[in-house]
Amino acid sequence: MTNKNKMPIRVGDNVKVIAGFDKDKTGEVLNIFPVTGKITVKGINLKSKHLKPNQKGAIGEIKQIEAPIHHSNVKILKS
């Protein structure tokens, strides 16, 4: 049985980070993961992902992706 956390946050809401490394930054909610209680916010909690080349002659790259953060670390901004 899975427990879903109740979150007042919806996709597209503007939120402000109130705790953590990116404190006082704002962004838009991209994804919500109700089972884990985490969300991804555009431009917040960026992590580097190293990608290997898949084809012969291709080059690898380093991409920056938004990692999820817990929903209790953000506050909804009123518009």
C-alpha positions in Angstrom: 0.0 0.0 0.0 1.4 3.4 -1.0 1.0 6.5 1.1 0.4 9.7 -0.9 1.4 12.9 0.8 -1.2 15.7 0.6 0.5 18.7 -1.0 -1.2 22.0 -1.8 1.3 22.6 -4.6 0.3 22.1 -8.2 2.3 22.0 -11.5 2.8 25.5 -12.8 2.7 27.2 -9.3 5.5 29.7 -8.5 7.3 28.8 -5.4 10.1 30.2 -3.2 12.6 27.9 -1.6 12.7 28.5 2.2 15.4 25.9 3.2 18.5 24.4 1.7 21.3 25.4 -0.6 19.0 27.4 -3.0 17.3 29.3 -0.2 15.4 32.5 -1.3 15.3 31.5 -5.0 12.1 31.3 -6.9 10.9 29.1 -9.7 8.0 27.2 -11.3 7.0 23.7 -10.3 7.7 21.2 -13.2 6.9 17.8 -11.7 5.2 16.5 -8.6 6.0 13.0 -7.0 3.2 12.4 -4.5 4.5 9.0 -3.3 7.8 10.5 -2.1 6.5 14.0 -1.3 9.1 15.7 -3.6 8.8 18.2 -6.4 11.1 19.6 -9.1 11.4 23.3 -9.6 12.8 25.0 -12.7 16.3 26.2 -12.1 16.5 25.0 -8.5 18.8 22.1 -7.1 20.8 21.7 -10.3 22.9 18.5 -10.5 25.4 17.5 -13.1 24.8 14.3 -15.1 27.7 12.9 -17.1 26.5 11.2 -20.4 28.6 8.7 -22.3 28.7 8.8 -26.1 26.3 6.3 -27.5 27.5 6.1 -31.1 30.9 5.8 -32.7 32.4 9.2 -33.3 30.0 11.0 -30.9 31.2 12.9 -27.9 30.1 12.8 -24.3 28.6 15.7 -22.5 27.7 17.0 -19.1 24.1 18.1 -18.6 22.6 20.0 -15.7 19.3 18.7 -14.5 16.9 19.7 -11.8 16.8 17.2 -8.9 13.7 16.9 -6.8 13.4 18.6 -3.4 11.0 18.0 -0.6 7.7 19.9 -0.7 8.1 21.2 2.8 11.2 23.2 1.7 9.1 25.5 -0.5 6.4 28.1 -0.1 3.8 29.0 -2.6 4.0 32.6 -3.9 0.7 34.5 -4.3 0.2 36.1 -7.7 
